Amino acid sequence: MINKDDQIFRRLYFFKDDYESKSDSLKKLFKVDDIGLKEILVKSMMKNDSINLLKIEKIIQKYGYPGKSLVGETESDVAWEVIQHATFETRKKYLNLLKSTADKNEIRFTLYALTLDRVLMEENKLQKYGSQ
C-alpha cells in the first residue's frame, strides 16, 4: 500500500504515456489545464510523501528498518523509496541506518550508495560511488 501511494502520482507526473492516457479526464474532473493538473499532482505527491514517511518512521521505531527478512526482498525497497522522496534532512538522518541495513544484506548495497552520493551532492561534496 505504501509503495502504491508513493508511485501513483509520480507515474502520472513523470511518465508521458500514463499522463496522456489519464490527463484529459483528470483535467475535466478538476476543471484545470495542464499547468493546473501538474500543480495538483505535485501537491498530491508531497502529501503522500509526508503520510508515507510517518508510516515508515513508525515501522522503523517498532521493528527497525523493514529489510528483506522482515518484509521480503521486493518490499524492502519501499522504505528506501519513501526516504528518498523526503527531505535532505530525512535522507541524512537515515543514512547510518541504511548503511547498517545494507551491511547486514537486508537491502541492496546500491540503495545505500545512491543515498550517500545524493546526500554528499546536496552538501556540495564529491560523491563516493559516482551514482548521481
C-alpha positions in Angstrom: 0.0 0.0 0.0 2.8 2.5 0.8 4.5 1.7 -2.5 1.3 2.3 -4.4 0.7 5.6 -2.6 4.3 6.6 -3.3 4.2 5.9 -7.0 0.6 6.7 -8.1 1.1 10.5 -8.7 4.7 10.1 -9.7 3.7 7.8 -12.6 1.1 10.3 -13.8 3.6 13.2 -13.4 6.8 11.7 -14.8 5.6 9.1 -17.3 4.3 10.6 -20.5 2.1 7.6 -21.5 0.5 7.5 -18.1 -0.1 11.2 -18.1 -1.5 11.2 -21.7 -3.9 8.3 -21.0 -5.4 10.0 -17.9 -4.8 13.7 -18.1 -7.9 14.6 -20.2 -10.3 13.0 -17.7 -8.4 14.5 -14.7 -8.4 18.0 -16.2 -12.1 17.8 -16.7 -12.7 16.4 -13.2 -10.6 19.2 -11.6 -11.6 21.8 -14.1 -7.9 22.8 -14.8 -5.5 23.0 -17.7 -2.2 21.1 -18.0 -0.4 23.5 -15.6 -3.2 23.2 -13.0 -3.1 19.4 -13.3 0.6 19.3 -12.8 0.3 21.5 -9.7 -2.4 19.1 -8.3 -0.1 16.1 -9.0 2.9 17.8 -7.2 0.8 18.7 -4.2 -0.7 15.2 -4.1 2.9 13.7 -4.2 4.0 15.9 -1.4 1.0 15.0 0.7 1.5 11.3 0.1 5.2 11.6 0.8 4.6 13.1 4.2 2.0 10.4 5.1 4.2 7.6 3.9 7.2 8.9 5.8 5.2 8.9 9.0 4.2 5.3 8.3 7.7 4.2 7.6 9.1 6.0 10.7 6.5 4.2 12.9 7.6 0.9 11.3 11.3 1.7 11.9 10.6 2.7 15.5 8.7 -0.6 16.2 10.7 -3.1 14.2 13.8 -1.5 12.9 14.4 -1.0 9.2 11.9 -3.2 7.2 14.6 -5.2 5.4 14.4 -8.5 3.4 14.0 -10.7 6.4 11.0 -8.7 7.7 9.1 -7.8 4.5 10.7 -9.7 1.7 13.2 -8.6 -1.0 10.8 -6.7 -3.2 9.1 -4.8 -0.4 12.5 -3.9 1.3 13.0 -1.2 -1.3 9.7 0.6 -0.3 11.1 2.3 2.8 14.2 3.4 0.9 12.0 5.0 -1.8 10.0 6.9 0.8 13.2 8.1 2.4 14.5 9.2 -1.0 11.3 11.2 -1.6 11.7 13.0 1.7 13.8 16.0 2.6 17.6 16.2 2.7 17.5 16.2 6.5 15.5 12.9 6.4 17.9 11.2 4.0 20.8 12.3 6.2 19.0 11.2 9.3 18.6 7.6 8.0 22.0 7.3 6.2 23.6 5.3 9.0 20.6 3.1 9.3 20.7 2.4 5.6 24.4 1.6 5.8 24.0 -0.9 8.7 21.0 -2.4 7.0 23.0 -2.8 3.7 25.9 -4.3 5.7 23.5 -6.9 7.0 22.4 -7.7 3.5 18.8 -6.6 4.4 18.7 -4.1 1.5 20.8 -3.9 -1.7 24.1 -2.0 -1.0 23.4 0.1 -4.1 20.5 1.7 -2.3 22.8 2.9 0.4 25.3 4.1 -2.2 22.7 6.1 -4.0 21.6 7.7 -0.8 25.1 8.5 0.3 26.0 10.0 -3.0 22.8 12.1 -3.1 23.5 13.4 0.4 27.1 14.2 -0.4 25.9 16.1 -3.5 23.4 18.0 -1.5 26.3 19.0 0.8 28.3 20.2 -2.2 30.8 17.4 -1.7 32.2 14.8 -4.0 30.3 11.5 -4.4 31.9 8.4 -3.2 30.3 5.9 -5.7 29.5 8.2 -8.6 25.9 7.2 -8.8 24.4 10.6 -9.3 
